[in-house]
Amino acid sequence: MNGPTNRRPHLSRRRFLVGGLAVTAVGTLPFDALAAPTTRATDGRVLVVVQLTGGNDGLNTLIPIEQDAWYRARPTLSRVAKGSHDLGSGWALHPSMGALAERFRAGELTCLHAVGYPNPDRSHFRSMDVWHSASLAPDLTDRPAGWLARLGEQILAAGGRAPAMLHVGGGALPTSLVGDEGPAPSVRDLDQLRPPSGSVGGAVFDALYAERGGAGEAAFLRAAARDAVDLGRRLEDGARAPLVADWPQDAFARDLALVARLVRSGLGARIYQVELDGFDTHRGQAPIHADLVGRLSNALAAFQDELRAAGRADEVLTLVFSEFGRRVRENASGGTDHGAGAPSFLVGPAAVGGFVGRAPDLERLVDGDVPFGLDFRAVYAALERDWMGLAPSTALEPLRVLG
């Protein structure tokens, strides 16, 4: 694909569960490819996208420890400066993010300053639609399908093995993974992949595999369900291997651990998306945010350790983003409200490391917000073209983010 189209995916297509795996019955989706290996894509690099849902407070994640304006605007929240991890150039990571600070010093963490897009309106829904589609079109019907789904379609068209993309974790499937040919498979956990047992489960599977031919809707649904079951078995096989890294015991870490297992297994998927929710910190932010960014940091560090132990770290790049940052001034409830520009992060040995973009100057705000300095679409273009080897979804010049 050479760029976004004006088509939107038909979300009325039937979505159902087979063997615990969420799939969609779509007449144009080649379900048989889910079970039948195709020629492996020439470039096996993997992109993992971590979504920090709710609007992460970038200024208390990547902290401007040498800017007096930050301390003045945040007399309470600026206390995190004590114990923060100095990265140099006037910036530090939150005290809970020591594991990622070590990755920064090793050259495996890139901090992208003030990422966003023009004229943000501070709406969760609008902003997430923009990030998921890689389009600033004002009307949802005018925006293209999900940007990751478009990449997945390119991968399959080039002979890549299905599934090209996978959503891991609970919650709603992000629209970034919903394409014109249907949504990506979604898996919540290892138990979900195990087929149902007992007489009822056996009868269901006997019915699915009893008749291979036929025509019409019933035959199509049986074929789709069989392919979903086969995919579930492949995923389960890939997820069985024991972990070797020191993994935290929380839901986000479990999601990333499952991604690591599937990457190690040679499943063939090249795109994964996971989510860490809870960043809409309007009140009592300090302890909530400390817990969230600590979980993010520790899980990403374990993820890198797991990939390195498997000899796959050089093949995987992780993008961490949130739909917007928070306002510079803390509010009366000990929290922060919806803002604009915020840091994004790239994690992995392939990342250029250090800082990319002009650091925000808190004496030069726009309506109390950090203005965006890096257009997120230029970040996407670099990942699409330079990392994945695919056609970018935007005409913006790609950023230099790879080493």
N, C-alpha and C positions, 0 to 999 in steps of 0.2 A: 504494500500500500504506500502511496506517495504522500499521504496526508489525510486529515480528517474528512469524513463525508458528512452529509446532512441527514443521514439516516439514523433513526433511533431504534434500539432493539425493541422487539415486540414482547413486552413483559407479561402479556396474557398467556404466553406459552406455559403449558402445564409443568409444574415442578413437583417432584415427589421423592420419596425415600425408598431405596432398595438396599437391603442389607445395611441400613444405617447411613448410606452415602447419598447426599443430596444431588439429584440430577434433574435435568429438564428434558421433557419430550418435545423436541423441535424437529420438524420435518426436514430442515436443511442441514442439521448437524450430523456429521458422519460418526454415529455412535460406534460403528464397527471398528473405527480407528482407535477407540479407547482400549480395545483388547488386542488388536493386531499390531505388532511392531512395524514401523515404517523405517525408511532410511534415516539414520540419525543426522541431525543438523550438523553442518560443518563446524560450527562454533558452539561448544558446550557450556559456555559461561552462563552463570545463574545470577538472576537479580532477585533479591529479597526486599520487599517494601514493608516497612514498619510504620503503621499509622498511629499517631498519638491523638486520640479523639477527645475533643472538647476545647482545644486551643491551649497548647502548652505555653507556660510562661517562660519565654525564651530568655528574658533578662535575669531570671533566677536559675536558669539552666547553664547558659554560657554568660558568665557574670562580668560586667564591666567594672572591675575592682578599682580602676584608677580614675573613674569619672565621678566627680563630686555630685553631679546632677542626679545620679542614681541613688546615692545615699540620701539626698534631700527629698527625693520623690518617694522614697521607701524607708521611712525611719524605723519601721518594724521589720519588714521583709529583708532589709539589707543586712540583718544580723547573720545571714548565711555566708557573708564574706569571711567571717572567722571560721577557719577550718576548710575553706574552699581549696581547690587544687589548681595552683598557678600554672597556666600554660604559656606565659610570656605574652608580650605585646599588649599588656593591660587587660588580659582576659583570664578567667578561671572557670573551672567546672564546679558545680554544686558539691558541697561536702559529701553527699551520698554517692558521688559518681567517680570514686577513686579507681574503680576497675577500668572505666573508659579513659581516665586520665593516663593510665599506664599505656593504653593503646595509642593515645595521642603521642606520647613520648617515643613510642616504637614506630611512629610514622604510619599507623594503620587507622587513624581517625582524622577525617577532614571536617572542619567546621565551616559551614557556608553561612556567611553573615547576611542577615536581613532579607530572607527569601520571602517572596510574596508575588503580588500582581497589582496592576493599576486599579485605582478606584475601588478598593474593597469596601464592603458595606457591613462588616462585622457580624454577618449572619452565618451560623453554623451550616445551614442547609445550602445556601448559595455558595459559600466558600468551598464546602466539600464537593459540590457538583463541579465547580471550576477545577479543583485539583484532580478529581477523578476522570474528567473528560479531557483535560488539557486544553480547554477552550474558554474564552471569555464571553461567548455568546450569551446575551441576556435572557433568552427564552430557552427552557429546557428542551423544547421540541427542535430547536435549531442546533443544539450541541451534538457532537458525534458520540458514538458509543465509547465505552471505557478505554482509556489510553493503554492499559495493560492488555485488555482484550484485543485491541488492534495489533499489538505486538504478538500476541499468541496466534492470531490468524496468519500473520506473516511467517511465523516459525513453522506452522503446519503446511503452509503453501510451499515452503522451501524444502519440505520433506522431513521436518522434525517429527519426533515421536510424540503422540498424544498420551496423556494430557500435557499441553505446552504450559499451562498455568494452573495454579491450585490455590484455593483459599483455605487457610488453616486456622481453626478457632471457632468459638461460638459467635452468636450475634448475626446480624443481617449480612448477607453477601454484599461487599462494596460494589458500587456501580462501576468502578474502575475495571472490574473483571467481567462485566456484562457487555457482550459484543453483539454484532448483527447476526452472528450465528448461534447465539445463546450464551448463557453464563458459564463460568468455570465450575468444575466440581468443587464441593466444599466438604471438608472433613473436620470434625470437632476434636476427636481424640481416638486413641488406638482401639478402645472398646467399641466405638461406633463402627469400626471396619469389620468386626467379626460377624459373620452371618448368623441369623437366628437359629437356635437349636430346638430340639424337641420335635414332636410329631407335626405340629402346625408349621414350623419352619421348614421341615423336610418336605411337607406336602407342597408348600409354596415353591421350593426350588425344583421339585419334580415337575411341577406344572410349567415352570419357566423353560426347562430344558427338554421337555417331552416332545415338543414340536418345533422344528427349525424353519419349516417353510411357511406357506400361507401368504395371504395378502390382507390388506385392509388395516384399520386402526388397531385391532387387537394384536395382530401379528407384529405391527410396528412397536407397540408398547412392550410386547414380550421381548423383542430384539433389543430395545433400549434398556430394559431391565436386566437382561443377561449381560450386556456390555457393562452396565454399572456394577453388577456383581463381580465380573471379571476384574474390573478396575479396582474394586475394593479389595480383592484378594492380592493384587499386585502391591497395593499400598500397604496392606497388612504385612506382607512378606518383607517389604522395605523397612517397616517400622519395628521389626522384632529385635534387631541387633541391639546389644546392650550399649549404654552410654559410658564414655570414659572420662568426660570432663566433670568438674564439680558444679553440678547444676543446682540453682535455688529451687525451692519447693513452692512455686506459685503458678497460677494459671498461665501467665504470659511466658514464663520460662518453659512450661510444658509445651506450649505451642511452638516456640522456637526449637525446642529439643526434637519435636516431631519433624519440623522442617529439616533439621540437621540429619536425622535418620534417613529421611527420604532422599536428600541430596546424596548421602553416602551410598545409598542402595543402588544408585544408577537407574532410578525410575525414569529419568529423562525429562521431567518437567524443568523448565528454565525460568519460570516466574512463580514466586510465592508472595502472598500478602498475609500479614498478621496484624493484630490490633491490640493496643493497650489503651484502655478507656479510663476516664475519670479526671481529665485535665481541666474541666470547667470550674476553676477554683475561685468563685466569687466571694467566698467567706472562709475564714480559718485556713488559709492556704498553706501555711508553713509546714505543718506535719504531713498533710496530704501530699503535697508536692514532693517533699523529701522522700516519702515512701515510693511514689511513682517513679521518680527519676532514679532512685536506687535500684528498683526492680528492673528498669530499662537497662541501666549500666551493667548490673551483675549478669543478667540474662544474655546480653550481647557479648560480654566477655566470655561466658561459657560457650556460647555459640561459636565464637572464633576458635576457642581451644578445641572444641569437638571437630571442627573442620580441619584444623591443623593436624590433629592426631590421625585423621583419615587421609591426609595428603590432598585435601580439596580446598584449602583456604584461598589459594591463588585464583580459584575459579569462581568465587562467590563474592559479590559486592552487595552491601546492604544500604538502602536509603531509609533514613528516618525523617519523617515530616509530620507537621501538624497543620490544621486548616488555617490557623492564624496565630499570632502571638497575643500578648496581653498589653493593656495600657501601661504606660510607664509609671504613673502615680498609683500607689496602693489606695484602696478604698477604705471607708470607715469600718468595714467588717473584717479587716485583716486579710483581704483578698485582692484580686485584680479583675478588671472587667475586660471585655473583648477588645482586642487591638488589631494590629496589622502585621508589619514585617516581623519575622522571627528567624532564628537559626534553624537550618536543617543540617543533617549530618550524613556523611558517608563512612562506612566502616568496612575495612578489609585491606589486605596487603596491596591490592591494585589501586587503591585511592591515592591521590597525590599527597595527602597529609597536610598538616598545618591549617592555615586559614585561607579561604577563598572569598573574594569580594571586599568592598570597603566597609570597615567597621562602622557601625552607627554612632553618631555623635548625639548624645542625649540633650545637648543644648540646641539642637536643630531638629525639632519634632514637627510633625504635621498633625494638627488637631489633637495633640497629646499622645500621638502614636509614633513608634519607630516607622519611618517610611520604608517601603521595600526598596532594596538596592539591587537584588538579583531576581530576575524574573524566573519563576519556577519552571516555565516552559523551556528555558535555556538549559536548566539542569536536566530535565527530561531528555532534551535533544542529545545531550552528551551521553546519557545512559543508553539511549536508543541506538545512536549511531556508533559511538566509540566503544561502548562496552558490549552491547548485544549484537552489533553489526547489522542493524535493521534500519529501515527508512524512518527518519524522524517524523513526529506528528506535527511539527511546527517549522516555520521558516526561520525562527530565531537562530542566531549563531550559537552553537553548543559551547558551554563553558569548558575550560580545561580542568577536569577533575580527576583524571587518571594519571598515575605515575609513569 
